[in-house]
Amino acid sequence: MSFDARPYLKEIARGSHGARDLTREQARTLFEALFAGEIDPVAVGAMLVALRVKGENAAELAGMMDALAPHVRPISVPTRRALPLVIPTYNGSRKLPNLVPLLALLLAREGVPVVLHGVAHEAQRVSTFEILDQLDHAPVRSSDEAGERLERTSLAVVPIALLSPALERLLALRLVTGVRNSGHTLAKLLLPEGLAADRAFRLIAVTHPDFQALMLEHFTLSPAHAFLMRGMEGEPVVRLHAPQPIEQLSPAGERVTRLLRECEAPPLPERDAPSTARWTAKVLAGEEPIPAAVAQQVALLAGQCREAASHRPLRLVS
């Protein structure tokens, strides 16, 4: 361990009122050392908890993303009919059925290449990966397999350990500290190496107003295609009875609020993975109705991904 993190801790670890923000360059240097394994584990824990208490700002987040970039692997993603949609799924469901698999499969059926990345298991939660595995969409084992799946089925289920082992190690520290850390924010912004920010959409669930403000500030500094939304239990799928607005951002720095209609939700399955997988298969086969709010979300996302691939200027009007 060769990196001295103490000067950085003296800035960020002064409590919620006394802590000072890092510059983009300081954050990049600190996280370069973190991803390289050059910081003592005790200092790593102190650093992550200090940042959680203080909260990251957009400049710090940009520096962290700069540091992460060399630690992300490429995936060959088709962009012919529609720009790809990258969906991070790290929460799973705790009280309600997890509808992210249904959302991803409906989008893939519309011809949108979907790169879904996350973790296979969440304690006390039903993960997206569990359900998709039961629907014959097992996690890929290599970048080449991810590209092949996207060409064949328009859906690649990519473990974070494959896409970015360095980020996976950072996320795993939650098991040690007991709380989430900056890595969970970086995961929501992740793109495969080589996939430009104006050649893919990201679908990002925001869990509270401060986090939405941070995401909006980030995309002001780093304009890109993105959808920001309040989802279900931290996952980026609309609430069925009262879907929240979806904020669409563009590489030109434009922003529009997409309003979805309130609608009645159909009967849902039990929240366990086998029940949700069976119900999802029935919806895809037309034996059960698609929840109307999810159908609206799919139409919006698929339409924008197709329009962006046509190289026509996107008409960001609500």
N, C-alpha and C positions, 0 to 999 in steps of 0.2 A: 504494500500500500504506500504509494509515493506522493499522493496529492494531499496538500494541506487544505482542508475545507474550513478551517477556523475563521479566516477572514470573511468568508461568505456567511457562516453561521452568526457571526457578530452583527451582520446586517439583518438577516431574516428571522432570527430567533430571539427577538426582543419583546415578544408578546404581541397581542392583537393591536395594541395602540402604539407601541414603540418600534415595531418592525419597519424596516425600509426595503423598498423594492430593489431588485437587481436590474442592471441594464441588460439588453439583449445579449451583448458580448459576454457579460459575466455569467448569465444563465447558460449560454452555449458552452463556455469553458467548464463550468461546474458539471453539467450533464455529460459532456464529453468524457470527463474523468469518471463519472458514475458508470456510464455504459462500458468504459474500458476496464472497470473493476479496480480502479486505482484509489478508491476512497475506503477508509476503514469502516467496517460494518456499523460500529457505534455512531460514527459521524453520519453515515447514510441514514440511519433511523432518525437521528436528530434533525437532519436536513429535511426529510420528507414530512415529519410531523410539523416542523416549523412552517413549511410551505402550506400545509393544510390549514394551520391556524391563521396564517397571514392571508392566504389566498393568492393565486398567481394573477399577474396582470398580463395584458396582451404582449408586451415586449418580452417578458420572461418566457411566455409560452412560445413565442417565435424563436427565441434562443434555444429552448428545449427541442423544438422541432428541427432546428438546424443541426443540433447534436445527434438527433435520432436518425437523420437521413442516411448516413452511411451504413446503418445497421438494419436497413429494410431491404428485403429481397424482391426481385422483379417477378411479375406474372404477365404472360402474354394475354392481353385483353382485347377482344374484337370491338370495334367501334363503328361498324359499317351501317347497320340499320338504326341503331340507337346508341347514345353514349352510355357507358356502363354506370351502374349505381353501386356504390360501395356502402355496405350496411354493417356497422359495428354492433355486435350483440354480446354484451358482457353482464347483463343483469339476470336474465331469465325471469320466470314468474314465481311469485310466492303465494298469491291469493287467487289469481285469475288464470285461465288458460293462456298459454303463450301462443300468440297469433303471428309472430314473426315468420315462422316457416310458411304459413299460408300466404302472407304478404310476398315473401321472396319467390315462391313458386308461381303465384299469379303474375308477378312481374316478368319472370322468366318465360312464362307462357305467352306474354305479349311481345316477346323478342328482345327484352331488355337484358343485357348481360349483367348478372348480379354477382358481385364478390362479397360474400358474407364472411366476416372474420370475427373470431372471439375465442371463448374458452369452452371446453367440452362439458364441464361440470361446475355448478355453483352449489355450495352447501345450502340445504333446505330450500332450494329453488329448482324449477324444471328448466333446463337450458334448451336453447334453440337447437343445439347440436344433437341432443338426445332425441328430439322429435324427428329431425331430418334424417337421422340414422335409421329410424324405424320406417321412414318413407323411401328407403333405398338411395339416400343422398348422404353417404358416409363422408367424413372429412377427408380431404385430399392428403396425399403423403409426399407430394413434391410440387414444385412450381410448374413443371411440365404437365403433371396430371391436372393441375388447376386450369391451365390453358386449354387442355383437351376437353375438360368438362364444360368450360364456357362455350367452346365451339359446338359441342354435342348437345348440351342441355340448357345452356345459358345460365347455369348456376354452379358456382364453385364455393364449397364450404371449407374455409381455410383456417386451421388453428393458428393462433397468434404465435405459438412456438415455431411454426414453419415460416410465417411471414416476417417475424422479427424476434429471434431468440433473446436479444438484449432487452426488448420491451417486455417479453414474457417474464424474464427474471425480475424486472422491476414490479410488474403487477403481482407476482407471487409474494412479494414482501408484505402484502396485505395480511397474509396468514401469520406473519410475525408481529406486525404492529396492531392488527385488529381493525384498522381503518384503511379506507382507500387513499391513494396518493396521486401525485401528478401524472403517473403513468396511465391512469384511467382516463384522464383528459386527453393525453397524447393519443391513446387508442382511438378515441372518437374522431380524431383528425387524420388518421393514418391513411395513406394511399400506397399501393405497391410501388416499388422503385421503378422509375421510368414512366409512370402514368401521370401526365401533366394535370395540373389543377383545373385547366380549362377543357380537358378531354374526359372528364368523369364528374359525376355528381356524388356528393356525400349526403347520407341521410342520418341526421344527428338528433338524438333525443336529449332535450334539456330538462333538468329536473327541478329547477327553481329559477326565479328571476335573475339572481346574481350571475348564475352560470349562463343564462341566455345573453345577458349583457356582455359577459366575457367573450362568448362565441361571436357576437356581432362585432365587437372591437377587434377580435382576431381577424375576421374576414374583411374588415376595413383595411387592416395592415397588409393582408395577404388575400386579395380578391380571388374568388373561385366560385365554381358551381356548388351550391349546397342547399339543402333543405333543413331548417331547424324547426323542431316541433316538441310540444309536450306530449309524451306518449303514455303507454300503460306500464306502470311499475318500472319506469326507467328504460323501457324498450321503445324503439321508434315505430310503433304502430298506433293508429288512431284509437282514441276512446270511442266505444261503439255508440253510446247513447248521446253523448255531447262532445263530438270531436273538436279539439282545439284548433285554432288557426295554424297554418304551416307557413313559415317565413321562407321565401325563396330568394337566394342571393345569386348574383352573376359575376363573372370575371370582370365585367365593366364597372363593378361597384354598385349595381342597381339592387334594389330590395323591394319586394312586393309581398303583401300579406294575402295568402290564399285562404278563403273562408270555405268551410265544408258545412253541408246541411246537417242539422240534427235529424236523427232517424231512430227507428225502433230496432233494437238488437234482437236477433233470433236466439232461440235456446242454444246454450253453449255446453260443451262436454265438461267432464270433470277435468281438473287441472293436471293430472298425472300424464306423463309422456305417452303411454300406450293409448289412453282415451283420446288425447288431443290429436295424436297421429291418425287414429281411425277416423275421427271426425273430419280432419283436414283432407284425408283421402276422399271422403264422401263429398265434401264441398267441391273438390277439384273434378270429381266425376259427375257433378250436377245432381247428386242425390240429396244434398243439403244446400240451402241458399247461401250465397256469399253475403256476409254481413254488409249492409248497405254502406256503412261508413268506410269499411275496408275497400269496397268497390270504388268509392269516390277517391280514396287515396291512391289506389292503383292507377286509375284513369289519369289523375293529375301527374303522378311521377312518370308513368310511361309516356304520356304525351309530351312532356318537357324533354325527356331523354331522347325521344325520336326527333323532335324539332331541333334540338341542339346539334344532333348528328347531321342534319341536312345542310349545315353551314349557313342557314339563314339567321339573321339577328333574332334573338329571342324577344318575344313581345311580353314583357313583364307587366301585364295588366291583370288586375283581379277580376 
